[in-house]
Structure formats: C-alpha cells, structure tokens
Amino acid sequence: FWLKLPSPTQLSSARCLVREGLALGMALLFRILALFAAFASAEGFSPEACTEMFATMKKLGGPVPPGEGVPGCVEVCSMVKELKDYWGNSHEMGSFACTQGQKYGCVWAGTPPTTMAKIGC
C-alpha cells in the first residue's frame, strides 16, 4: 500500500480554490448585509412585512396583488437563495441563509411558489 501525496502544485491549486470559495461566500454575505441595511430604513420593510407578503404569495400561488408588495423583500430573499444554492448544507453559510430566509418568510415565484423547505431549509 503506497500513499501518493499531492504535489506542491496540486496543494497550491486546492488552497486557491478554497480561498476563492470563501471569498465568494463572504462577498454574498456582505451583499446580503448591505441589502438588509439599505432596506431597513425603507418605509414598510421589516421581517414581519416580508413574511406577510410572502404568505400572500404562497396562498395565491403566484405574485401578490399590486400595492401589496413590500420593497426589498424579493431582493433579500433572492440573496438568501443565492447563498443557499452556493453553500448548500455543507457550510455554516448555508444554515445562515436558512435562518435569514425563515426570518423573512421567503417564498420564491413559481408554479407553485418555491418554499424554504424546497431549497433544503
């Protein structure tokens, strides 16, 4: 039984991939935090307002009626889904995405609408 060790070039490439993955994950996290900060001051934007809007979307099976949309909710939940799609269940960032998605009651447009459970949360 011989154990073949990776070459220095292979180790360097692996380290580079890990750094790139972490950098992308952190960039997504900062985008989410920036969205939270930007919309926190927007009139009507709150986790409760988003949860109510997405509950309506889920109940209707599609878009909410005009005037019932809350600016910022779709953008926040888009970032949540992007983060979850990238990290999945293999990293704490995936569970962070689920926590934030549940906080905002995220549901995504589709027929039927996509729920948190369908993205693995």
Order of alpha helices (4+ residues) and beta strands (2+ residues): alpha-alpha-alpha-alpha
